[in-house]
Amino acid sequence: MERILTVTNSPKVTKHKKTALYVLLIYILMQISSRWLLLPFHKLVMKMTGLASEQAAPITQGWYIALSFAVALILSFILTSRDKAFWNVYQGKKETIPLTIVWGILGFFLVFFGQMIGAAIEMAVFGIEGGSQNTADIVAIAKGAPIAILAIVVFGPILEEFVFRRVIFGSLVQTTNFWVAAIVSAIFFAIIHFDFSHILLYTICGLIFAFLYHKTKRIWTSIIAHVMLNGFVTLVQFYAEPLQKFLQELEKMQ
């Protein structure tokens, strides 16, 4: 069985807990910051671009998503860099870098097929159609402001792995077991996406990301899989209409 560091009340452990709490607070503040900052930022974008409110809206949202995620990620990196042992959740040797990359790539396919199974269950049991409104909305924003792609594909996955895999899963797995920690962190991961019709799909993703982290003892494994998944979904969403038109033209030529 995987050996996990025992939690004690030593100064180092207390520092780890504080780091985890601060990273979580940064993420929460980033999520709710739009309540106070989005409107002033929107007015600034309108003033700088000379666009009407409706035309400036996607630009405002895209840049705000990119900047808020970037700031939150930078602050999280600074905090975790000051706590060198923060990532030492497990005892023993971590997986090698090459195998970490291999597991990350394999993890992408695991998540992809896991989502297919989840979608089939949603359709068969609940009659829920495929396609995520949350994903569609974010990609629509990215089409208006491509800078948002950085948040969708890079900043977001890294920050979410810090929060849901290291902070939540990593903290719980030290005092409970893999399944309790994985399920709790996966449910929170699903809830934060605010797409409750597809909560099963997000939960499955969270469970697989937790498994990848647990398997290799490296957070970069789940980050690789998460980045690849978001990149693939974004690519498909961006080129869905041109691809459909291309296939229709091929059918006409036959």
C-alpha positions in Angstrom: 0.0 0.0 0.0 1.0 3.6 -0.6 2.7 5.2 2.3 1.4 8.7 3.2 3.1 11.1 5.5 1.6 11.1 9.0 0.0 14.4 10.1 1.4 15.9 13.3 1.4 19.2 15.0 5.0 20.1 14.1 5.8 23.6 12.9 6.4 22.2 9.4 3.0 20.6 9.2 1.4 23.8 10.5 3.1 25.7 7.7 1.8 23.2 5.2 -1.7 23.7 6.5 -1.4 27.5 6.3 0.0 27.3 2.7 -2.9 25.1 1.7 -5.4 27.5 3.3 -3.9 30.5 1.6 -3.9 28.8 -1.8 -7.6 27.9 -1.3 -8.5 31.4 -0.2 -6.7 32.8 -3.3 -8.8 30.6 -5.5 -12.0 31.5 -3.8 -11.3 35.2 -4.0 -10.4 34.8 -7.6 -13.8 33.1 -8.3 -15.8 35.8 -6.5 -13.7 38.8 -7.5 -15.8 39.5 -10.6 -18.7 40.7 -8.3 -16.7 43.8 -7.5 -14.1 44.2 -10.3 -15.8 43.0 -13.5 -18.0 46.1 -14.0 -15.2 48.7 -13.4 -12.9 46.6 -15.7 -15.7 46.6 -18.3 -16.0 50.4 -18.2 -12.2 50.6 -18.6 -12.3 48.3 -21.7 -15.1 50.4 -23.2 -13.1 53.5 -22.7 -9.9 52.1 -24.1 -11.5 50.4 -27.2 -14.3 52.9 -27.8 -16.7 50.0 -28.2 -20.3 49.8 -27.1 -21.2 47.8 -24.0 -22.4 44.7 -25.8 -19.4 44.6 -28.2 -17.0 45.1 -25.3 -18.6 42.4 -23.1 -16.8 39.3 -24.6 -13.5 41.2 -24.6 -14.0 42.2 -21.0 -14.9 38.7 -19.9 -12.0 37.1 -21.8 -9.3 39.4 -20.5 -10.8 39.3 -17.0 -10.7 35.5 -16.9 -7.1 35.4 -18.2 -5.8 38.1 -15.8 -7.6 36.8 -12.7 -6.4 33.2 -13.3 -2.9 34.4 -14.0 -2.7 36.5 -10.8 -4.1 33.7 -8.7 -1.7 31.2 -10.2 1.3 33.5 -9.7 0.4 34.1 -6.1 -0.1 30.3 -5.6 3.3 29.7 -7.1 4.9 32.2 -4.8 3.2 30.7 -1.7 4.1 27.1 -2.5 7.7 28.0 -3.5 8.2 29.3 0.0 7.1 26.0 1.5 9.5 23.5 -0.1 8.0 20.4 1.6 4.4 21.4 0.6 4.3 18.8 -2.1 5.6 16.0 0.0 2.3 14.4 0.7 3.6 10.8 0.1 6.6 9.0 1.6 8.9 7.2 -0.7 10.3 7.9 -4.2 8.3 9.9 -6.7 7.7 8.6 -10.2 10.5 9.5 -12.7 9.9 12.5 -15.0 9.6 10.4 -18.2 7.0 8.1 -16.6 5.2 11.2 -15.1 4.8 12.5 -18.6 3.7 9.1 -19.9 1.1 8.8 -17.1 -0.1 12.3 -17.8 -0.7 11.5 -21.5 -2.3 8.2 -20.6 -4.4 10.1 -18.0 -5.8 12.2 -20.8 -7.2 9.1 -22.5 -8.5 7.7 -19.2 -10.4 11.0 -18.6 -11.6 11.0 -22.2 -13.0 7.5 -22.0 -14.3 8.1 -18.5 -16.3 11.1 -19.8 -17.7 8.9 -22.6 -18.9 6.3 -20.0 -20.3 9.1 -17.8 -22.1 10.7 -20.8 -23.6 7.3 -21.6 -24.9 6.9 -18.1 -26.3 10.4 -18.0 -28.2 9.7 -21.2 -29.4 6.2 -20.3 -30.4 7.0 -16.7 -31.3 10.7 -16.6 -31.9 11.5 -20.3 -29.3 14.3 -20.2 -28.0 15.3 -23.6 -24.3 15.6 -24.3 -22.5 18.9 -24.4 -21.6 21.2 -21.5 -23.2 24.7 -21.3 -20.4 25.8 -19.1 -17.8 24.8 -21.6 -19.8 26.3 -24.5 -20.1 29.6 -22.6 -16.4 29.8 -21.8 -15.3 28.9 -25.4 -17.8 31.6 -26.7 -16.0 34.1 -24.5 -12.6 32.9 -25.9 -13.8 33.4 -29.4 -14.4 37.1 -28.6 -11.1 37.4 -26.7 -8.6 34.6 -27.6 -6.4 35.6 -24.6 -8.9 33.6 -22.5 -7.6 30.4 -24.1 -4.6 30.7 -21.9 -6.8 30.6 -18.8 -8.9 27.7 -20.2 -6.0 25.5 -21.3 -3.1 26.5 -19.1 -3.8 28.7 -16.1 -7.1 27.1 -15.1 -6.0 23.5 -15.1 -2.8 24.2 -13.2 -4.6 26.3 -10.6 -7.4 23.7 -10.2 -4.9 20.9 -9.7 -3.2 22.9 -7.0 -6.5 23.5 -5.2 -8.5 20.3 -5.8 -5.7 17.7 -6.0 -3.0 19.1 -3.6 -5.0 21.3 -1.2 -8.2 19.3 -0.8 -7.2 15.7 -1.9 -3.7 16.0 -0.6 -4.8 17.2 2.8 -7.6 14.6 3.2 -5.6 11.6 2.0 -3.2 12.2 4.9 -5.9 11.7 7.5 -8.4 9.4 5.7 -7.8 7.2 2.7 -7.6 7.5 -1.1 -11.3 6.9 -1.8 -12.6 9.4 0.8 -10.1 12.0 -0.3 -10.7 11.4 -4.0 -14.5 11.4 -3.8 -14.7 14.6 -1.7 -12.2 16.5 -3.8 -13.9 15.3 -7.0 -17.3 16.4 -5.8 -16.0 19.9 -5.0 -14.2 20.0 -8.4 -17.6 19.2 -10.1 -19.6 21.7 -8.1 -17.2 24.6 -8.8 -17.9 24.3 -12.5 -21.5 25.2 -12.0 -22.8 22.7 -14.6 -25.0 20.6 -12.4 -26.6 18.6 -15.2 -23.1 17.1 -15.9 -21.9 16.8 -12.4 -21.2 13.1 -13.0 -18.8 13.9 -15.8 -16.8 16.4 -13.7 -16.8 14.0 -10.8 -15.3 11.3 -12.9 -12.7 13.7 -14.2 -11.8 14.6 -10.6 -11.5 11.0 -9.5 -9.1 10.2 -12.4 -7.0 13.3 -11.8 -6.7 12.2 -8.1 -5.7 8.7 -9.2 -3.0 10.1 -11.4 -1.6 12.3 -8.6 -1.8 9.4 -6.2 -0.2 6.9 -8.6 2.9 9.0 -9.4 3.1 11.2 -6.3 3.6 14.2 -8.7 1.0 16.9 -9.2 2.4 17.4 -12.7 0.9 14.1 -13.8 -2.7 15.3 -13.3 -1.8 18.8 -14.6 -0.6 17.3 -17.9 -3.8 15.3 -18.3 -6.0 18.3 -17.3 -4.2 20.6 -19.7 -4.5 18.1 -22.6 -8.2 17.6 -21.9 -9.0 21.3 -21.8 -6.9 21.8 -24.9 -8.7 19.1 -26.8 -12.1 20.2 -25.8 -11.3 23.9 -26.7 -9.9 22.8 -30.1 -13.0 20.7 -30.8 -15.4 23.6 -29.8 -13.5 26.1 -31.9 -13.5 24.1 -35.1 -16.8 22.2 -34.6 -18.7 24.4 -37.1 -16.0 24.6 -39.8 -15.5 20.8 -39.5 -19.2 20.2 -39.8 -19.4 22.4 -42.9 -16.4 20.6 -44.4 -18.1 17.2 -43.9 -21.3 18.5 -45.5 -19.4 19.7 -48.5 -17.8 16.3 -48.8 -21.2 14.7 -48.7 -22.4 16.9 -51.5 -19.4 15.9 -53.7 -20.2 12.2 -53.3 
